[in-house]
Amino acid sequence: MLNVQSWGGDKVSGSIPFVLCVLSPVRPQIRLLNPERRSRLRVLGANGLLEHSKSLEMSAGINFEESVSYVEENLMKHLSVKQEEIIKAEIPDRKQNRKEPENSELSHGTVQKIEVHMDTLEDSDNTSSVNWELELPQTHKAHIGTKPFPRPERERCLSMSASLGMQKRVCPGEKKFVCSECEKCFRAQGNLTEHERIHTGERPYACSECGKCFITKGRLTIHARIHSGEKPFVCSECEKCFKTKSELILHLRIHTGEKPFACSECEKYFKTKSELILHVRIHTGEKPFACSECEKCFRIKGTLTAHERIHTGEKPFACSECEIRCRTKGELTVHERIHTGEKKFVCAECGKCFRAKGKLTVHEKIHTGEKQFACSVCGKCFTTKSRLTIHERIHTGEKPFACSECEKCYREKGKLTVHERIHTGEKFVCSECELCFITKDTLTVHERIHTGEKQFACSECEKCFGTKSILTEHEKIHTGEKLYSCSECGKCFITKSTLAVHERIHTGEKPFACSECEKRCRTKGELTVHERIHTGKEFVCSECGKRFTRKDKLIVHERIHTGEKPHACSECKKCFRLKNELTVHERFHTGEKPFVCSECGKCFRTKSKLTVHERNHTGEKPYTCSECEICCKTKGELTVHKIIHTGEKPYTCSECEIRCRTKGELTAHERIHTGEKPHACSECGKCFRIKCMLTVHERIHRGEKPFACSECEMHCRTKGDLTAHERIHTGEKPHACSECEIRCRAKGELTVHKRIHTGEKPYACPECEKCFRRKGDLSVHEKIHTGEKPFACSECGKCFGRKCSLTVHERIHTGK
């Protein structure tokens, strides 16, 4: 409340709602040492609490000056006419006081200058409330706390600034200067002037070095430091230098970890306001920058600029080492790290290093399992937006990248680049063996063959691999995962590529043609192997000189010399040289026979066995002997047959030195010495050395005689028996004895006959030690000791030890 009294003593009452800022009592001899010291006051008016008073500013002189930053209309509308006159009469005194020297002596109670700063009104909650009480004209009592002090008579009236313009400039939040184009407001004319240059395009400040122009002098100064190399702002932590103070402030936040700008949507924090603004556009979907060529939109102006260079072909940043050019400075920086070898971004989990931060971010998602980009069609998730975009083209069928030579289209730019190298002939050459590759990645994988590096290890079996993709495929063996299924036959595969090759069996497609003989192959690998026939490029065994068209065939062959059998059966611990041999062997334990004949329904463990069996129905014998033109169903049969002409018997028994034509014959022979009979009959338990003997034996229980004579319709259990029988009709006896020139229909008959000349009787009875030339004779003899008579007459029930004896007996009943 302010009480004002007229010069004549008439008291004038009224409430004046404006701020009065008065010095606290000061002795005349005291000078104010700090001219910029400010005190905050809260003043109560008659109509309520007026906001904060602000910053009492004093110079070293005695006189003071009061200035109230309220609009004149607001100050005067509550005053009476007489009160207005008193205040206005004080204005000339205020102007006179302004002319007094700043450093004059302070006279007791004289006001020099009081200035209200409205920009800090909100921060004065802790200031003391001041109650003013004035008695005019003789005394002026001002209470700061409780102490009054006298005021000179000439300062009886209050003074204030009558300048409305000055009051508007200091009014909080008021922006007086408005842009006529966009209506944006500014506090100062200079700021408005700079802003208007955006609309006019005016850039009055030009760089003397490169001629680039700028809107403000400050921006030109910063730009000039690029040419001068000046970086005056130094980080106190790492001593890195910067061109601007703002760059240094942002850099310091790396050391302090300060991220003061938080996203209200996901609570992610950022070091700068601009980073936050760009991030918020992810949530809002705002992309304000559109390409004028293709209308593609971007969140960032810089990204648009880089994108426009795709249309213009501009690549302004050149590498000093290899002259490759890049569209952006960032791309060039990353590229230069190829030459320097710098990989500054390290994975905290596995220690792998990367040249670019983005590559590290993508890599870290492998450890976290994060796949935040999901396909809206099939729900498949990806670690990066770019991979999702490429994937979505599978659903849309879009292939935007077309080859200019052959017009073949691709979903990815990278695949087009690789394809174009077919036309240009560009290849990456291995420094060790000079083998060429179309892609750098393929070369990198190949070089690991020379270095022996296999950095990807299986967690189950600890087997190591040269590439991550091969490890991924291998791990599916342990998990049993087969994601890719054939739509024709339902067969499942571990990889997409294997399925694609398999589907060509159904479609008959053979897209790879030999340039020499026009033979076509299903896969590129098959074609490469085939082309070695023409080029003569082969893989030679260092031990025996045998040649192979494929490296993997040579590796398997070398295991014959080394005796290596790396694949072991988990059931019986038997070892094999090849993985597929182990797979077939394991089917003995499981009983699995997945390959079924469509004609007779017979099942087989391997595809090759089924193929050979089907030739029984078709009569196909594709392998012909060049010597005698005999035809065989399998390559193996032909190989064994040719040994007849050459007389070669490369496999020798270590016990008796007998020589055999095939490895299988030698294995069966060695079981004579070891007594091993691994093949047992499920009906009677009888055991045999070789599988085919068991097969023939099982036909006795089933009564099966599948081989029929075309002349007399006699049926035989084995093909050999039928062949020997057919020679009765033809009279053919191809096997001649070298001693007596007797001829036999079967090789076995000749072998038994020769024992007459040699006196050999290899079959001895374990009871009486009587010896026989034939195994059959021994079997008949053993029945004398056992009393076994397995052949019974169906008419009278009489039993016989030999089949022929039963046949003779049955003639009694038939009368034949």
C-alpha positions in Angstrom: 0.0 0.0 0.0 1.3 3.4 -0.9 0.2 6.6 0.9 0.9 9.8 -0.9 0.6 13.3 0.6 0.4 16.5 -1.4 2.9 19.3 -1.0 0.2 21.3 0.9 -0.4 18.7 3.4 -3.6 17.2 1.8 -3.4 13.6 2.0 -4.1 11.6 -1.2 -4.9 8.0 -0.8 -4.8 5.3 -3.4 -3.4 2.0 -4.4 -0.5 2.1 -7.0 0.1 -1.4 -8.4 3.7 -1.0 -9.5 7.1 -2.0 -8.2 9.2 0.4 -6.1 12.8 -0.6 -5.7 14.7 1.4 -3.1 18.1 1.1 -1.6 18.5 -0.2 1.9 20.0 2.4 4.3 23.6 3.3 3.3 26.0 5.6 5.2 27.4 8.5 3.2 31.0 7.3 3.5 30.3 3.8 2.1 30.9 3.3 -1.6 29.2 0.4 -3.5 32.1 -1.8 -4.7 30.1 -4.1 -7.1 28.1 -2.1 -9.5 26.4 -5.2 -10.9 25.1 -6.6 -7.7 21.4 -7.4 -7.8 18.8 -8.1 -5.1 15.5 -9.7 -5.7 12.4 -8.3 -4.0 8.8 -9.3 -3.8 6.4 -6.4 -3.5 2.8 -6.5 -2.4 0.4 -4.2 -4.1 -3.1 -3.2 -3.1 -4.7 -5.5 -5.6 -2.6 -8.5 -4.8 0.8 -9.9 -5.2 2.8 -8.3 -8.0 5.4 -10.6 -9.5 9.0 -10.3 -8.7 11.1 -7.2 -8.8 14.4 -7.9 -10.3 18.1 -7.0 -10.0 18.9 -3.9 -8.1 21.8 -2.4 -10.0 24.0 0.3 -8.5 27.0 2.2 -9.8 29.7 3.7 -7.6 28.0 7.2 -7.5 25.5 8.7 -5.1 22.5 9.4 -7.3 20.1 6.6 -8.2 17.6 6.2 -11.0 14.4 4.2 -11.0 13.0 2.4 -14.0 9.9 0.2 -14.0 9.4 -2.2 -16.8 5.6 -2.2 -17.0 3.5 -0.9 -19.9 2.5 2.7 -19.3 -1.2 1.9 -19.6 -1.0 -0.7 -16.9 0.8 1.7 -14.6 -1.5 4.7 -15.0 -5.0 3.1 -15.2 -5.3 2.7 -11.4 -4.1 6.3 -10.5 -6.1 9.3 -9.8 -5.6 12.5 -11.9 -3.6 14.2 -9.2 -1.4 11.1 -8.6 -0.7 11.1 -12.4 0.5 14.6 -12.3 2.8 14.0 -9.4 4.5 11.0 -11.2 4.8 12.8 -14.5 6.3 15.9 -12.8 9.1 13.6 -11.6 10.2 12.7 -15.1 12.3 15.8 -15.7 14.1 15.2 -12.4 14.9 11.7 -13.5 16.4 13.0 -16.7 18.5 15.5 -14.7 19.7 12.7 -12.3 20.8 10.7 -15.3 23.3 13.4 -16.2 25.0 13.2 -12.8 28.5 11.6 -12.8 28.6 7.9 -12.0 31.4 8.2 -9.4 30.1 11.1 -7.4 29.8 10.9 -3.6 26.7 9.2 -2.3 24.5 11.6 -0.4 22.3 10.2 2.3 19.1 8.7 0.8 19.7 9.8 -2.8 18.6 7.5 -5.5 20.9 6.9 -8.5 19.4 4.0 -10.5 17.1 1.2 -10.0 16.4 -1.2 -12.9 13.8 -3.9 -13.0 14.8 -7.1 -14.8 11.7 -9.1 -15.7 13.5 -12.1 -17.1 14.1 -13.5 -13.7 10.9 -12.8 -11.9 10.0 -16.4 -11.5 13.0 -17.2 -9.5 12.4 -14.9 -6.5 10.3 -17.1 -4.3 12.8 -16.8 -1.4 13.0 -13.0 -1.4 11.5 -11.0 1.4 8.2 -9.2 1.0 8.7 -5.4 1.3 6.0 -3.1 2.6 6.5 0.5 1.5 5.1 3.5 3.4 5.7 7.0 2.2 4.9 10.3 3.8 5.2 13.3 1.5 6.5 15.9 1.2 8.8 16.1 4.3 9.9 12.5 4.9 10.1 9.4 2.9 9.9 6.3 5.1 11.0 3.1 3.4 11.0 -0.2 5.3 13.5 -2.9 4.3 13.0 -5.1 7.2 12.1 -2.5 9.9 14.6 0.4 9.4 13.2 3.8 8.0 15.6 6.4 6.5 14.9 10.0 5.4 14.8 11.0 1.8 15.8 14.6 0.5 12.9 16.8 -0.3 13.8 17.2 -3.9 13.3 13.5 -4.4 9.9 13.5 -2.8 8.2 12.3 -6.0 8.6 9.0 -7.6 10.4 8.7 -10.9 9.9 6.2 -13.7 10.6 5.8 -17.4 8.0 7.1 -19.7 9.4 5.3 -22.7 7.0 2.6 -23.8 9.4 1.2 -26.3 12.0 0.4 -23.6 9.3 -1.2 -21.4 8.3 -3.5 -24.3 11.9 -4.7 -24.9 12.3 -5.9 -21.4 8.8 -7.4 -21.0 9.1 -11.2 -20.4 8.3 -13.4 -23.4 7.5 -10.4 -25.6 9.0 -10.6 -29.2 8.4 -7.2 -30.8 10.0 -7.9 -34.2 7.9 -10.0 -36.5 8.9 -11.6 -39.9 6.5 -10.4 -42.6 6.9 -13.7 -44.5 6.4 -16.4 -41.9 5.3 -14.3 -38.9 8.1 -15.7 -36.7 8.9 -13.3 -33.9 12.2 -12.1 -32.5 13.4 -9.9 -29.6 16.0 -8.0 -31.6 16.0 -6.3 -35.0 19.4 -8.0 -35.8 17.9 -11.4 -35.3 15.0 -10.5 -37.6 17.4 -9.2 -40.2 19.4 -12.4 -40.2 16.2 -14.5 -40.4 14.8 -12.5 -43.4 17.9 -13.5 -45.4 16.5 -17.1 -45.4 13.5 -15.8 -47.4 15.4 -13.4 -49.6 18.3 -15.8 -50.2 20.8 -13.1 -49.4 24.2 -14.3 -48.2 26.3 -11.2 -47.8 29.4 -12.8 -46.2 31.6 -14.6 -48.8 34.6 -16.8 -48.1 37.7 -15.4 -49.7 39.2 -18.9 -50.2 36.3 -20.9 -51.8 33.7 -18.2 -52.5 31.0 -19.9 -50.4 28.5 -17.5 -48.9 26.9 -17.3 -45.5 24.0 -15.5 -43.9 25.9 -14.3 -40.8 29.4 -13.2 -40.1 29.7 -15.8 -37.3 29.1 -18.7 -39.7 31.7 -17.3 -42.1 34.2 -17.1 -39.3 33.5 -20.8 -38.4 33.8 -21.8 -42.1 37.1 -20.0 -42.5 38.6 -22.3 -39.8 38.2 -25.2 -42.3 40.8 -23.5 -44.6 43.0 -22.2 -41.8 42.8 -25.5 -39.8 42.2 -23.5 -36.7 40.6 -25.4 -33.9 40.7 -23.1 -30.9 38.5 -25.1 -28.5 40.3 -28.0 -26.8 38.9 -30.8 -24.8 40.4 -30.9 -21.3 39.9 -34.7 -21.1 41.4 -36.0 -24.4 42.8 -32.8 -25.9 40.8 -33.2 -29.1 40.3 -29.8 -30.8 37.2 -28.3 -32.3 36.3 -25.4 -34.5 33.3 -24.2 -32.5 32.4 -24.0 -28.8 29.2 -25.9 -29.4 31.1 -28.8 -30.9 33.3 -28.9 -27.8 30.3 -28.9 -25.5 28.7 -31.8 -27.4 32.0 -33.7 -27.3 32.4 -33.2 -23.6 29.1 -35.1 -23.1 30.9 -38.2 -24.4 33.2 -38.1 -21.4 30.5 -37.1 -18.9 27.9 -39.4 -20.3 25.4 -36.6 -20.1 22.3 -37.1 -22.3 19.9 -34.3 -21.2 17.3 -34.7 -23.9 14.8 -37.5 -23.3 12.2 -39.0 -25.7 8.7 -38.9 -24.2 7.7 -42.0 -26.1 10.4 -44.5 -25.4 12.5 -42.6 -22.8 15.6 -42.9 -24.9 18.2 -40.2 -24.2 20.2 -38.0 -26.5 23.1 -35.6 -26.2 21.6 -32.9 -28.4 18.2 -31.4 -29.0 18.6 -32.0 -32.8 19.2 -35.7 -32.2 16.0 -35.9 -30.2 14.0 -34.1 -32.8 15.2 -36.5 -35.5 14.4 -39.5 -33.2 10.9 -38.2 -32.5 10.2 -38.4 -36.2 10.6 -42.2 -35.9 7.5 -42.3 -33.6 5.5 -39.7 -35.6 6.5 -41.0 -39.0 7.3 -37.5 -40.1 9.5 -37.3 -43.2 9.5 -33.7 -44.2 12.3 -33.8 -46.8 11.1 -35.1 -50.2 13.2 -35.9 -53.3 12.1 -33.9 -56.3 13.1 -36.8 -58.7 11.5 -39.9 -57.1 9.4 -38.3 -54.3 11.1 -40.5 -51.7 10.9 -38.9 -48.3 13.5 -38.6 -45.5 13.6 -37.6 -41.9 16.9 -35.8 -42.3 18.0 -33.1 -44.7 21.5 -34.6 -45.0 20.0 -38.0 -46.0 18.0 -36.3 -48.7 21.2 -34.5 -50.0 23.1 -37.8 -50.1 20.1 -39.5 -51.8 19.9 -36.8 -54.5 23.5 -37.6 -55.5 22.2 -41.0 -56.7 20.2 -39.2 -59.3 22.9 -36.7 -60.2 25.7 -39.2 -59.9 27.7 -36.8 -57.9 30.4 -38.3 -55.7 32.4 -35.3 -54.3 34.5 -37.2 -51.7 37.6 -38.9 -53.2 39.9 -41.3 -51.4 43.5 -40.2 -51.5 44.8 -43.8 -51.6 42.7 -45.6 -54.3 40.8 -42.7 -55.9 37.5 -44.3 -55.1 34.8 -41.7 -54.7 32.0 -41.5 -52.2 28.7 -39.6 -51.9 29.1 -38.6 -48.3 32.0 -37.7 -46.0 31.0 -40.5 -43.6 31.3 -43.1 -46.4 34.7 -41.8 -47.2 35.8 -41.9 -43.6 34.7 -45.6 -43.3 36.3 -46.4 -46.6 39.7 -44.9 -45.6 39.7 -47.3 -42.6 40.2 -50.2 -45.1 43.6 -48.7 -46.0 44.5 -47.8 -42.4 43.2 -51.1 -41.0 41.4 -49.2 -38.2 38.5 -51.0 -36.6 37.7 -48.7 -33.7 34.3 -50.2 -32.8 34.7 -53.3 -30.6 31.9 -55.7 -29.5 31.8 -56.0 -25.7 30.6 -59.6 -26.0 33.0 -61.4 -28.4 35.6 -58.7 -29.0 35.0 -58.6 -32.8 36.0 -55.2 -34.3 34.3 -53.2 -36.9 35.1 -50.1 -39.1 31.6 -48.5 -38.7 29.4 -48.0 -35.7 26.4 -49.2 -37.7 28.0 -52.6 -38.4 28.7 -53.0 -34.6 25.1 -52.1 -33.8 23.8 -54.8 -36.2 26.4 -57.3 -34.9 25.4 -56.7 -31.3 21.8 -57.8 -32.1 23.2 -61.3 -32.7 24.1 -61.5 -29.0 20.9 -59.9 -27.8 18.7 -61.8 -30.3 16.9 -58.5 -31.1 15.0 -58.5 -34.3 12.8 -55.5 -34.2 11.8 -55.3 -37.8 8.9 -57.8 -38.6 7.4 -58.6 -42.0 3.7 -57.8 -42.0 3.0 -60.7 -44.4 4.7 -63.7 -42.9 5.9 -62.3 -39.5 9.6 -63.1 -40.1 11.8 -60.7 -38.1 15.1 -59.0 -39.1 17.8 -57.1 -37.3 17.9 -54.3 -39.8 15.3 -52.3 -41.8 17.2 -52.9 -45.0 17.0 -56.7 -44.7 13.3 -56.4 -44.1 12.9 -54.2 -47.2 14.7 -56.8 -49.3 12.6 -59.6 -47.8 9.3 -57.8 -48.5 10.3 -57.9 -52.2 9.9 -61.6 -52.1 6.2 -61.1 -51.4 5.7 -58.2 -53.8 7.9 -59.8 -56.5 9.7 -56.5 -56.9 13.1 -56.7 -58.5 14.1 -53.0 -59.0 17.8 -53.6 -60.0 18.1 -54.5 -63.7 21.3 -55.4 -65.5 22.0 -53.0 -68.4 23.6 -55.8 -70.5 21.1 -58.7 -70.3 18.2 -57.0 -68.4 18.2 -59.7 -65.7 16.6 -58.2 -62.5 17.5 -58.5 -58.9 16.0 -57.6 -55.5 19.3 -56.3 -54.1 21.8 -53.9 -55.5 24.7 -56.0 -54.2 23.6 -59.0 -56.3 23.3 -56.9 -59.4 26.9 -55.6 -58.8 28.1 -59.2 -58.5 26.2 -60.2 -61.7 27.6 -57.3 -63.7 31.1 -58.7 -63.0 30.2 -61.6 -65.3 29.9 -59.1 -68.2 32.9 -57.0 -67.2 35.1 -60.0 -66.3 36.2 -58.3 -63.0 37.4 -60.8 -60.4 39.2 -61.0 -57.1 42.4 -63.1 -57.3 43.8 -65.3 -54.6 47.5 -64.3 -53.9 48.4 -67.9 -53.1 46.9 -70.0 -55.9 45.7 -67.2 -58.3 42.1 -68.7 -58.3 39.6 -66.0 -59.2 36.3 -65.1 -57.5 33.5 -62.7 -58.4 33.0 -61.5 -54.8 35.4 -60.3 -52.1 33.5 -62.5 -49.5 34.1 -65.6 -51.5 37.8 -64.8 -51.8 38.0 -64.3 -48.0 36.4 -67.7 -47.4 38.7 -69.3 -49.9 41.9 -67.8 -48.3 41.0 -69.6 -45.1 41.8 -72.8 -47.0 45.4 -71.6 -47.2 45.6 -70.2 -43.7 43.7 -73.1 -42.1 41.5 -70.6 -40.2 38.2 -72.0 -39.0 36.9 -69.5 -36.5 33.3 -70.8 -36.3 33.0 -73.7 -33.8 30.0 -75.9 -33.2 28.9 -75.8 -29.6 27.8 -79.5 -29.7 30.6 -81.4 -31.3 33.3 -78.6 -31.4 33.8 -79.1 -35.2 35.1 -75.8 -36.7 34.1 -74.2 -40.0 35.4 -71.4 -42.2 32.1 -69.5 -42.5 29.2 -68.7 -40.3 26.7 -70.0 -42.8 28.3 -73.5 -43.0 28.2 -73.6 -39.2 24.5 -72.7 -39.2 23.8 -75.5 -41.7 25.9 -77.9 -39.6 24.0 -77.1 -36.4 20.8 -78.2 -38.0 22.2 -81.7 -38.1 22.1 -81.7 -34.3 18.7 -80.1 -34.0 17.2 -82.2 -36.9 15.8 -79.0 -38.3 14.8 -79.2 -42.0 12.8 -76.1 -42.8 12.6 -76.5 -46.6 10.2 -79.1 -48.0 9.7 -80.2 -51.6 6.1 -79.6 -52.8 6.3 -82.6 -55.1 7.6 -85.5 -53.0 7.6 -83.9 -49.5 11.3 -84.5 -48.9 12.8 -82.0 -46.5 16.2 -80.2 -46.7 18.4 -78.2 -44.3 19.1 -75.4 -46.8 17.1 -73.5 -49.4 19.8 -74.1 -52.1 19.7 -77.9 -51.6 15.9 -77.8 -52.1 16.3 -75.7 -55.2 18.7 -78.3 -56.7 16.4 -81.1 -55.7 13.4 -79.5 -57.4 15.2 -79.6 -60.7 14.9 -83.4 -60.6 11.1 -83.0 -60.8 11.2 -80.2 -63.4 14.1 -81.7 -65.4 15.8 -78.3 -65.5 19.5 -78.3 -66.1 20.5 -74.7 -66.5 24.3 -75.1 -66.6 25.6 -76.0 -70.1 29.1 -77.1 -71.0 30.6 -74.9 -73.7 32.6 -77.8 -75.2 30.1 -80.6 -75.6 26.8 -78.9 -74.7 26.2 -81.3 -71.8 23.9 -79.8 -69.3 24.1 -80.0 -65.5 21.8 -79.2 -62.6 24.4 -77.4 -60.5 27.3 -75.1 -61.2 29.5 -77.6 -59.2 28.6 -80.5 -61.5 29.4 -78.4 -64.5 32.8 -77.4 -63.0 33.7 -81.0 -62.4 32.5 -82.0 -65.9 34.6 -79.2 -67.6 37.8 -80.7 -66.1 37.3 -83.6 -68.5 38.0 -81.2 -71.4 40.6 -79.0 -69.6 42.5 -82.0 -68.2 42.7 -80.3 -64.8 42.6 -83.1 -62.3 43.5 -83.9 -58.7 46.3 -86.5 -58.5 46.9 -88.8 -55.6 50.5 -88.5 -54.4 50.6 -92.1 -53.3 49.3 -94.1 -56.3 48.9 -91.5 -59.0 45.2 -92.0 -59.4 43.4 -89.0 -60.9 40.2 -87.4 -59.8 38.1 -84.5 -61.2 37.0 -83.5 -57.8 39.0 -82.5 -54.7 36.6 -84.2 -52.3 36.9 -87.5 -54.2 40.7 -87.3 -53.8 40.4 -86.6 -50.1 38.2 -89.7 -49.6 40.6 -91.7 -51.8 43.6 -90.6 -49.7 41.9 -92.1 -46.6 42.5 -95.6 -48.2 46.3 -94.9 -47.9 46.1 -93.3 -44.5 43.6 -95.7 -43.1 41.6 -92.7 -41.7 37.9 -93.5 -40.9 36.6 -90.4 -39.2 32.9 -91.4 -39.1 32.0 -93.8 -36.2 28.7 -95.6 -35.6 27.3 -94.7 -32.2 25.8 -98.2 -31.8 28.6 -100.6 -32.7 31.6 -98.1 -33.0 32.3 -99.3 -36.5 34.1 -96.6 -38.5 33.8 -95.4 -42.1 35.6 -93.1 -44.5 32.5 -91.4 -45.7 29.6 -89.8 -43.9 27.0 -91.3 -46.3 28.5 -94.8 -45.6 27.9 -94.3 -41.9 24.3 -93.1 -42.7 23.6 -96.3 -44.7 25.2 -98.4 -42.0 23.0 -96.9 -39.2 19.9 -98.0 -41.1 21.0 -101.6 -40.3 20.4 -100.8 -36.6 17.2 -98.8 -37.2 15.8 -101.1 -39.9 15.0 -98.1 -42.0 14.5 -98.8 -45.7 13.2 -95.5 -47.1 13.5 -96.3 -50.8 10.5 -98.3 -52.2 10.2 -99.9 -55.6 7.0 -98.7 -57.4 6.7 -102.0 -59.3 7.0 -104.7 -56.6 7.0 -102.6 -53.3 10.4 -103.9 -52.3 12.3 -101.5 -50.0 16.0 -100.6 -50.0 18.3 -98.7 -47.7 19.9 -96.6 -50.4 18.7 -94.9 -53.5 21.4 -96.6 -55.6 20.2 -100.0 -54.6 16.7 -99.1 -55.6 18.0 -97.8 -59.0 19.8 -101.0 -59.7 16.8 -103.1 -58.6 14.5 -101.1 -61.0 16.7 -102.3 -63.8 15.5 -105.8 -63.2 12.0 -104.7 -64.2 13.1 -102.5 -67.1 15.8 -104.8 -68.3 18.2 -101.9 -68.6 21.9 -102.7 -68.6 23.6 -99.4 -69.3 27.2 -100.5 -68.8 28.8 -102.4 -71.7 32.2 -104.2 -71.7 34.4 -103.0 -74.5 36.1 -106.4 -74.8 33.2 -108.8 -75.1 30.2 -106.4 -75.3 28.6 -108.0 -72.3 26.2 -105.6 -70.5 25.9 -105.0 -66.8 23.4 -103.2 -64.6 26.0 -101.3 -62.5 29.3 -99.7 -62.9 30.7 -101.9 -60.2 29.6 -105.1 -62.0 31.3 -103.9 -65.2 34.5 -103.1 -63.3 34.5 -106.6 -61.7 33.8 -108.2 -65.1 36.7 -106.4 -66.8 39.1 -108.0 -64.4 38.2 -111.3 -66.1 39.8 -110.0 -69.2 42.8 -108.4 -67.5 43.3 -111.2 -65.0 44.0 -108.6 -62.4 43.4 -109.5 -58.7 44.6 -106.5 -56.7 43.3 -107.6 -53.3 45.5 -110.2 -51.4 44.6 -112.1 -48.3 47.1 -111.6 -45.5 46.6 -115.1 -44.1 46.7 -117.4 -47.2 47.8 -115.0 -49.9 44.8 -115.8 -52.0 44.0 -113.0 -54.4 40.6 -111.5 -55.1 39.2 -109.3 -57.8 37.2 -107.0 -55.4 37.5 -105.7 -51.9 34.1 -107.3 -51.1 35.4 -110.7 -52.2 38.5 -110.3 -50.0 36.3 -109.3 -47.0 34.1 -112.3 -47.5 37.2 -114.5 -47.8 38.9 -113.2 -44.7 35.8 -114.3 -42.7 36.7 -117.9 -43.5 39.9 -117.4 -41.4 38.2 -115.4 -38.7 35.0 -117.5 -38.6 32.9 -114.4 -38.6 29.4 -114.8 -39.8 27.6 -111.5 -39.2 24.5 -112.2 -41.2 21.9 -114.3 -39.2 18.6 -115.7 -40.4 15.7 -114.3 -38.4 13.7 -117.6 -38.9 16.2 -120.3 -37.9 19.2 -118.3 -36.6 21.6 -119.7 -39.2 24.5 -117.4 -39.9 26.4 -116.5 -43.1 29.6 -114.8 -44.0 28.0 -112.6 -46.8 24.7 -110.9 -47.1 23.8 -112.5 -50.5 24.0 -116.0 -48.9 21.5 -115.0 -46.2 19.2 -113.5 -48.9 19.3 -116.9 -50.8 18.8 -118.8 -47.6 15.7 -116.8 -46.6 14.1 -117.8 -49.9 14.0 -121.4 -48.6 11.7 -120.3 -45.7 9.5 -118.2 -48.0 9.6 -120.8 -50.8 10.6 -118.0 -53.1 12.2 -118.9 -56.4 12.1 -115.6 -58.4 14.2 -116.7 -61.4 12.2 -118.6 -64.0 13.6 -120.5 -67.0 12.1 -119.4 -70.3 12.4 -122.9 -71.8 11.0 -125.2 -69.2 9.5 -122.8 -66.7 11.8 -124.2 -64.0 12.3 -121.7 -61.1 15.6 -121.0 -59.3 16.4 -119.2 -56.1 19.4 -117.4 -57.6 20.4 -115.9 -60.8 23.5 -118.1 -61.0 21.4 -121.2 -60.6 19.2 -120.1 -63.5 22.1 -119.3 -65.7 23.7 -122.7 -65.0 20.2 -124.3 -65.7 19.7 -122.5 -69.0 23.0 -124.0 -70.2 21.4 -127.4 -70.1 19.1 -126.2 -72.9 21.8 -124.4 -74.8 24.4 -127.1 -74.2 26.9 -124.4 -73.3 29.8 -125.4 -71.0 32.1 -122.4 -71.0 34.4 -123.5 -68.1 37.1 -125.9 -69.3 39.5 -127.9 -67.0 43.1 -127.2 -67.9 44.1 -130.8 -66.8 41.6 -133.1 -68.6 39.7 -130.7 -70.8 36.4 -131.6 -69.2 34.0 -128.7 -69.5 31.5 -127.4 -66.9 28.4 -125.3 -67.0 29.3 -123.3 -63.9 32.4 -121.9 -62.4 31.7 -123.7 -59.1 31.5 -127.1 -60.8 34.9 -126.5 -62.4 36.4 -125.5 -59.0 35.1 -128.8 -57.4 36.3 -130.8 -60.4 39.8 -129.4 -60.2 40.0 -130.8 -56.6 40.0 -134.3 -58.1 43.4 -133.5 -59.8 44.8 -131.7 -56.8 43.3 -134.1 -54.2 42.2 -131.1 -52.1 39.4 -131.8 -49.7 39.0 -128.6 -47.7 35.8 -129.5 -45.8 36.5 -131.7 -42.7 33.9 -133.2 -40.4 34.5 -132.0 -36.8 33.3 -135.4 -35.4 35.2 -138.0 -37.4 37.6 -135.7 -39.3 36.5 -137.1 -42.6 37.2 -134.7 -45.5 35.2 -133.7 -48.5 35.7 -131.8 -51.7 32.3 -130.1 -51.5 30.6 -128.2 -48.8 27.3 -130.0 -49.6 28.9 -133.4 -49.1 30.1 -132.4 -45.7 26.6 -131.1 -44.7 25.0 -134.4 -45.7 27.7 -136.3 -43.8 27.1 -134.3 -40.6 23.5 -135.4 -40.6 24.7 -139.0 -40.0 26.2 -137.8 -36.6 23.2 -135.7 -35.7 20.6 -138.1 -37.0 18.8 -135.2 -38.7 16.5 -136.1 -41.5 14.9 -132.9 -42.6 13.3 -134.1 -45.8 10.0 -135.9 -45.2 7.7 -137.7 -47.7 4.3 -136.0 -48.0 2.6 -139.4 -48.7 4.0 -141.7 -46.0 5.9 -139.4 -43.7 9.2 -141.2 -44.1 12.3 -138.9 -43.6 15.5 -138.7 -45.4 18.8 -136.9 -44.9 19.2 -135.8 -48.5 16.9 -134.2 -50.9 17.8 -136.5 -53.7 16.9 -139.6 -51.6 13.5 -138.1 -51.0 13.1 -137.5 -54.7 13.9 -141.1 -55.5 11.5 -142.3 -52.8 8.6 -140.2 -54.1 8.8 -142.0 -57.4 7.5 -145.1 -55.6 4.2 -143.3 -54.9 3.9 -141.6 -58.3 5.0 -144.7 -60.2 7.3 -142.7 -62.4 
